[in-house]
Amino acid sequence: SDSILEMAWYDPERLTDEIREGYRKPLKASNWDRALWELTLARKPYDSSKVQSVRIPSLVITGDSDRIVPVQDSIRLAEELHSAELFILPETGHLPQEESPALLLEIVIPFVRSLIEKD
């Protein structure tokens, strides 16, 4: 629904009709509601021991105004991962790829390059 989409954005005023329609499209697929229900049922409780077992470089990116996943949860995730870099993007909600794409790329591209250079 639009209210959830608006909650995901730092500044809902920037949600254009085109963006809204893009997020509505999957909801037009047949049985989307059943798939969402099954996904919800398949969720397992957070297991920090599994997170702590991750031994690869990781990148945790969140918006400072994320109302879907609290920033504190992202901070905790980064702390529990052995080799994580944490970035909290200013004036950004749950969708940094939509709201702050240039800043996101400034973070992701060097991270990926560093992984490639290690090989």
Secondary structure by P-SEA (a helix, b strand, c coil): caaaaaaaccccccccaaaaaaaaccccccaaaaaaaaaaaacccccaaaaaacccbbbbbbbcccccccaaaaaaaaaaccbbbbbbbcccccccccccaaaaaacaaaaaaaaaaac
